[in-house]
Amino acid sequence: MEDWHGMGDWHGGVLIGFDLETTGTEPGESRIVTAALIEVRGGAVRERRGWLADPGIPIPEGASAIHGISTERAVAEGRPVREVADEVAEALVGHWRAGAVVVAYNAAFDLTLLTAELARHGLPSLADRLGGAQTGPVVDPLTIDRAVDRYRRGKRTLEAVCGVYGVTLDDAHDAGADALAAVQVARAIAERHPEVAALTPADLHARQSTWHARWARDFQSYLRRQGTPDAVIDEAWPLRGLVPA
């Protein structure tokens, strides 16, 4: 893997948008339904890859209502989720080895879910494929936005944050559309916040880990004050500390 500690201008280089649509919201238990990787160079889309998986379990109606994939379609048209998880992981690692930065909105969800799928099917983890590193460089626009505009009111969904940064999202919850929007939001944040743009991928990766941990502690304290005394928000980023189901 190329050394990503000294690379500058991360937002103008090769960015790989990554998104999963899934059976649920718990990354240790949910399964992949669709996946997308979008390669962006200097702001222009160069390559798109997409996968439809048969997750091996029924897709709840609530999840289908969000991303539009029914159990019947996944079974009829999707590939075994084991193959999809393996290919997605190998593609991500290939991009990291080539020096790219992976961009994912709420990256800890997608990367943790992928990690859980790999473990569930006895496949090499991202760390195994990378020779020990947990991941390559990751940019999570959600984590960065929470840090640079900490007190802004309103939702922090991808759709809402696209509105804040002037990014068009035509087909929310389509993996390809969400992956591309994540890259566009990341670039817009860098343009608006030069202090973020100036960081190397390694420094930005480390800052996001710190920023996420701070947010998690604050949100956990808030939930406990609001009457959920046993609330626990995972401070780990970009992989949560969950054991796959």
Helices and strands as residue ranges (DSSP letters): G 10-12, E 14-22, E 32-41, E 44-54, H 61-67, H 71-77, E 79-80, H 81-97, E 101-103, H 107-120, H 126-130, E 138-139, H 141-148, H 158-165, H 175-192, H 194-197, H 201-225
